């Protein structure tokens, strides 16, 4: 089961990511834009997610994904670390969130980031 240290290690391995404490919690940013936070007891991670997809995830897998009340108006979803299958799933989730926050030029520099290997 992935934990907060796995979140930190994976997030910081993504290009040009920095960690900063905000609202008394670790946040991870690319080009100044936040793409992940470790709220509360660090048993979950909040990531960027388009609202339509976020709502579908929360309905399809409520044991894994949920929407915090104070984030309902924003394109963020919470992920329970204990519910993740493995570190690979965490890596995919963080990479997807990173792509949503990263500037286009940085995404173009790392086009395969977080995507499955080509066959």
N, C-alpha and C positions, 0 to 999 in steps of 0.2 A: 504494500500500500504506500503510495507516495505521501510525503509529508512536507511541512513548510520549508525544510532545507532543500528538498528536491525542487520545489517551486522557485526558490531563490537561485539555486544553481542553474536550472534550465533557463529561467528568465534572463539571468545575467550572461548566459552564453549566446543569446540572440544579439545580432549586430547592433552596436551603438546603444545598448541598453544601460540605463543607470538606475540605481536604487536610491530612493529618498523617503524619509519619514514625513508623512502628512496625515493629519487627523489622528495622530498617535499610532499609526500603523505603517508598515513597509509598503511602498508603492514602487512600481517598476514602470519606467518611461523610455520612450524612444523619441528622439528629436523633441523632447519636452512634453510629449503627449503621453498620458498615462494609459497603459494597456492591461495592467494587472495590479491587484492589491491583495494583501493578506490580512483580512479583517478579523475582529474578535480574538478568539483563542488560537488563531492560525490553523483551524481545522478545515477551513474552506479557502477558496480563492475566488475573487471577483474578476471577471474578464469582460472585454468588449464583445458584444454579440448583437447583430441587427435585431430589432424588436420582433419582427415576424419569426425569425429563427428561434429567438430566445423563448417566445411564448410556446412554440412547438416543442422545444426541448423540455421545458418545465412540465408540459402536459404529458409528454411521452415517457419521461424518466424522472418523476418527482423525487425519487430517492437520491438522485445524483444532482439535478439542477433545480434551482429555485430563484425567485425574484424577490429581493429584499424590498420591503415597502418603500423605503426612502430612495430606491433606485428605479422604481417602476416607470418613471417618466423618461428614464435614460436608457440607452442601448447597452445595458450591462446585465450579466447573469452570474449567479453564484454557483460554485461547483464544490460539492462535498468531496474532500480528498479521500476519505475512507471508502467512497463509493466507486472510485476510479479503478479500472481493471489493472492498470500498470503504469509505469513511468512513460511508456510510449504514448498512451492516451493523454497524459498530462502534457507532454511535449507538443502533441498536435493541437491541443486546446490553447496553450500559450502562444504557439507560433501563429495560429489563426488570429488571435487577438492582437499580436504584434503587427501582423500584416494590415489590420484595420487602422492602426495608429501610425505606422511608419510612412514617411513621405514617399511619393512615387519613385523618386530617383533612388532611394535606398532599396525599395522593393525591386527595382530593375537591376540593381547590383547583386541582389540575392534572390533570383526568380524561383528557385526550387525550395526555398526555406519552408520547412514544415510540410512539404508535400511528399507523398509516397515516392519511393525510388522508381525511376523509369525502368520498364522491362527491357 
